[in-house]
Amino acid sequence: MGNVTGTVAAKFAFFPPEPPTYDVSREEDGRVVVSGVTADKNVDVHILHTKGGNEIVATFWKHPFARFTVLYSHGNAADLGQMHDLFIELRAHLRVNIMSYDYSGYGASTGKPSEFNTYCDIEAVYNCLKNEYGIKQEELILYGQSVGSGPTLHLASKLQKLRGVVLHSAILSGIRVLYPVKMTFWFDIFKNIDKIRHVNCPVFVIHAKQHIA
């Protein structure tokens, strides 16, 4: 029963757009580009290798006067091709760098979506920020929306000097989305309700119980 329920929760958790809304290619100079993104010298595209064995697409949107960087883990049924306008607006209004990425199996990222792979994905993205751009924990804000709250809290529970965490329509856990259970089962996925107690930085929660017309 546990394996069956865990499989159901995993299937409920991941809905990558089919087909992907963009593709990636390489220019003659070796640069990786994402289709649909205007020629913006302040956007870097990366193909990152994860310890899960996949290659994921990540985009780094640079602001010339940024003090902080937002690592953005997007919600379900979306990929990077749908989020260009959002990142442009956030970068301009908040004056921050934005690192965004597609989970394994989303967009042009290889592999299949799973809890384990999302953890590998965000770790690879964080390592890129640290090694390629010299971003320190104190300069980093993690933003997780919906299913993105899983990898966000996974990383936040491991990094003790983050500037902050933003949780947007976060889930308590995979099973708790399906059933109103009051305890954590071993086969559950994205055990956010347990991991958040290990987060040692300010947390801002965005959530609502019902839609107001």
PyMOL commands that set and color helices and strands:
alter all, ss='L'
color gray80, all
select helices_A, chain A and resi 2-13+80-82+84-94+115-133+137-139+146-156+174-178+192-198
alter helices_A, ss='H'
color red, helices_A
select strands_A, chain A and resi 24-26+32-34+43-49+55-61+69-73+97-101+140-145+164-168+203-206
alter strands_A, ss='S'
color yellow, strands_A
deselect
rebuild
show_as cartoon
